[in-house]
Amino acid sequence: MTRNLVDVDEETPAATSGHQGPSAVDLLIAVTARHHGLKVLHYDRDFATIAKAADVETEWVAPPGSVN
C-alpha cells in the first residue's frame, strides 16, 4: 500500500508533539525522489519520519546527533 505524502504531516507523532513535522520542501524532495526511484540521503529527522509514513527510501549520511 502506498501512502499519500501530503498526509504525512498530520499523521506522524511529530505533528502531535508540537513539532511542525516535515516541511513542504522536505515533502517535495521526498515525492520527487520516490517518483524517480531514488533514495534520499539526509541528515534530518523529518526524512526519517517521512520514510516511516510513506514509500520513500532514505538513508542517514551520518548517525543522528553526530554532526554539530
N, CA, C and O of each residue as an XYZ file, in Angstrom:
272
protein
N       0.846     -1.182      0.000
C       0.000      0.000      0.000
C       0.888      1.241      0.000
O       1.773      1.378      0.844
N       0.653      2.116     -0.922
C       1.397      3.366     -0.994
C       0.578      4.458     -0.332
O      -0.602      4.638     -0.636
N       1.216      5.185      0.579
C       0.522      6.263      1.274
C       0.803      7.580      0.592
O       1.839      7.756     -0.048
N      -0.107      8.483      0.731
C      -0.002      9.804      0.143
C       0.920     10.667      0.995
O       0.695     10.815      2.197
N       1.950     11.236      0.387
C       2.915     12.043      1.138
C       2.301     13.285      1.759
O       2.789     13.750      2.789
N       1.259     13.832      1.175
C       0.680     15.044      1.757
C      -0.009     14.746      3.081
O      -0.269     15.671      3.851
N      -0.310     13.488      3.369
C      -0.935     13.118      4.635
C       0.069     12.899      5.758
O      -0.324     12.770      6.917
N       1.347     12.854      5.436
C       2.385     12.566      6.431
C       2.374     13.585      7.556
O       2.480     13.208      8.723
N       2.250     14.864      7.236
C       2.305     15.931      8.240
C       1.345     15.695      9.397
O       1.736     15.844     10.555
N       0.108     15.335      9.114
C      -0.907     15.229     10.143
C      -0.870     13.903     10.881
O      -1.402     13.810     11.987
N      -0.265     12.883     10.312
C      -0.333     11.549     10.886
C       0.887     11.153     11.706
O       0.838     10.147     12.412
N       1.958     11.893     11.639
C       3.183     11.499     12.321
C       3.151     11.908     13.787
O       2.526     12.909     14.138
N       3.821     11.141     14.647
C       3.902     11.531     16.061
C       4.481     12.929     16.245
O       4.104     13.636     17.179
N       5.389     13.331     15.369
C       5.978     14.666     15.484
C       4.914     15.746     15.376
O       5.021     16.791     16.019
N       3.900     15.505     14.578
C       2.860     16.508     14.379
C       2.037     16.725     15.641
O       1.495     17.811     15.847
N       1.938     15.707     16.484
C       1.148     15.842     17.706
C       1.981     16.260     18.903
O       1.435     16.489     19.982
N       3.290     16.364     18.735
C       4.162     16.701     19.864
C       4.564     18.170     19.898
O       5.389     18.562     20.722
N       3.996     18.987     19.018
C       4.362     20.394     18.974
C       5.311     20.718     17.837
O       5.389     21.869     17.409
N       6.039     19.720     17.337
C       6.906     19.913     16.168
C       6.005     20.016     14.945
O       5.001     19.310     14.850
N       6.356     20.881     14.020
C       5.513     21.093     12.852
C       5.582     19.956     11.843
O       4.759     19.900     10.929
N       6.537     19.056     11.984
C       6.654     17.942     11.052
C       7.421     18.350      9.810
O       7.981     19.444      9.744
N       7.443     17.466      8.827
C       8.190     17.741      7.599
C       7.680     19.001      6.908
O       6.478     19.262      6.861
N       8.613     19.767      6.379
C       8.235     20.984      5.657
C       7.748     20.630      4.259
O       7.915     19.500      3.799
N       7.154     21.592      3.601
C       6.720     21.402      2.215
C       7.914     21.057      1.330
O       7.788     20.250      0.408
N       9.062     21.655      1.598
C      10.271     21.369      0.811
C      10.712     19.921      1.041
O      11.056     19.225      0.085
N      10.706     19.458      2.296
C      11.061     18.065      2.585
C      10.130     17.111      1.840
O      10.586     16.130      1.252
N       8.838     17.395      1.862
C       7.872     16.545      1.173
C       8.071     16.578     -0.337
O       7.933     15.551     -1.001
N       8.395     17.748     -0.887
C       8.655     17.862     -2.325
C       9.884     17.042     -2.713
O       9.873     16.349     -3.730
N      10.932     17.119     -1.913
C      12.139     16.321     -2.170
C      11.788     14.833     -2.122
O      12.206     14.069     -2.992
N      11.031     14.426     -1.118
C      10.681     13.012     -0.959
C       9.823     12.501     -2.109
O      10.081     11.421     -2.640
N       8.818     13.255     -2.494
C       7.936     12.799     -3.574
C       8.681     12.774     -4.910
O       8.418     11.910     -5.746
N       9.599     13.703     -5.116
C      10.408     13.712     -6.342
C      11.334     12.500     -6.372
O      11.470     11.846     -7.406
N      11.964     12.201     -5.250
C      12.838     11.027     -5.172
C      12.037      9.752     -5.412
O      12.472      8.872     -6.155
N      10.874      9.654     -4.791
C      10.031      8.463     -4.977
C       9.617      8.313     -6.432
O       9.652      7.211     -6.980
N       9.227      9.406     -7.054
C       8.802      9.385     -8.462
C       9.909      8.853     -9.370
O       9.642      8.118    -10.321
N      11.148      9.227     -9.072
C      12.286      8.835     -9.909
C      12.983      7.566     -9.408
O      13.983      7.141     -9.986
N      12.461      6.962     -8.342
C      13.047      5.739     -7.810
C      14.395      5.946     -7.143
O      15.253      5.063     -7.169
N      14.579      7.116     -6.546
C      15.851      7.466     -5.915
C      15.755      7.404     -4.395
O      14.668      7.498     -3.825
N      16.889      7.246     -3.759
C      16.997      7.270     -2.303
C      17.359      8.689     -1.875
O      18.188      9.337     -2.514
N      16.742      9.177     -0.794
C      17.071     10.487     -0.234
C      18.174     10.301      0.807
O      17.969      9.628      1.817
N      19.330     10.891      0.564
C      20.408     10.913      1.550
C      20.200     12.159      2.399
O      20.013     13.249      1.858
N      20.229     12.018      3.710
C      19.853     13.152      4.557
C      20.560     13.131      5.903
O      21.146     12.128      6.311
N      20.484     14.264      6.571
C      20.836     14.408      7.980
C      19.727     15.258      8.601
O      19.959     16.380      9.049
N      18.526     14.700      8.616
C      17.328     15.435      9.013
C      16.286     14.427      9.498
O      15.855     13.561      8.737
N      15.885     14.541     10.753
C      14.913     13.598     11.317
C      13.584     13.604     10.564
O      12.866     12.604     10.576
N      13.254     14.701      9.920
C      11.996     14.748      9.175
C      11.972     13.724      8.045
O      10.916     13.168      7.745
N      13.116     13.464      7.415
C      13.138     12.463      6.349
C      12.974     11.060      6.917
O      12.383     10.201      6.262
N      13.477     10.812      8.101
C      13.249      9.523      8.748
C      11.763      9.347      9.044
O      11.228      8.247      8.908
N      11.098     10.420      9.447
C       9.662     10.392      9.694
C       8.901     10.120      8.407
O       7.980      9.304      8.388
N       9.281     10.795      7.339
C       8.632     10.586      6.042
C       8.797      9.131      5.610
O       7.843      8.516      5.134
N       9.993      8.580      5.771
C      10.263      7.199      5.349
C       9.384      6.202      6.099
O       8.951      5.204      5.524
N       9.118      6.464      7.379
C       8.268      5.568      8.163
C       6.812      5.633      7.715
O       6.089      4.641      7.810
N       6.379      6.794      7.228
C       4.975      7.003      6.908
C       4.644      6.815      5.433
O       3.471      6.675      5.085
N       5.630      6.809      4.572
C       5.363      6.737      3.132
C       6.406      5.845      2.461
O       7.411      5.473      3.067
N       6.152      5.523      1.244
C       7.023      4.628      0.477
C       8.175      5.412     -0.142
O       8.250      5.581     -1.359
N       9.077      5.891      0.729
C      10.239      6.666      0.282
C      11.476      6.046      0.923
O      11.518      5.849      2.138
N      12.478      5.740      0.109
C      13.711      5.172      0.632
C      14.633      6.310      1.063
O      14.886      7.238      0.295
N      15.131      6.231      2.292
C      16.032      7.260      2.816
C      17.223      6.610      3.495
O      17.185      5.435      3.861
N      18.278      7.392      3.657
C      19.466      6.918      4.372
C      20.142      8.102      5.049
O      20.374      9.139      4.428
N      20.455      7.933      6.333
C      21.211      8.950      7.061
C      22.628      8.994      6.499
O      23.218      7.942      6.255
N      23.187     10.180      6.289
C      24.572     10.302      5.823
C      25.550     10.208      6.995
O      26.737      9.952      6.795
N      25.059     10.413      8.203
C      25.822     10.268      9.445
C      24.809      9.912     10.529
O      23.633     10.252     10.402
N      25.238      9.242     11.581
C      24.301      8.900     12.649
C      23.637     10.159     13.230
O      24.288     11.196     13.361
N      22.348     10.069     13.577
C      21.648     11.221     14.148
C      22.377     11.767     15.370
O      22.769     11.007     16.256
N      22.557     13.077     15.417
C      23.204     13.739     16.540
C      24.714     13.731     16.514
O      25.349     14.235     17.440
N      25.311     13.165     15.465
C      26.773     13.050     15.432
C      27.472     14.233     14.771
O      28.689     14.372     14.892
N      26.729     15.083     14.079
C      27.314     16.234     13.380
C      26.847     17.507     14.071
O      25.656     17.673     14.336
N      27.773     18.395     14.359
C      27.417     19.672     15.002
C      27.266     20.756     13.990
O      26.970     21.897     14.345
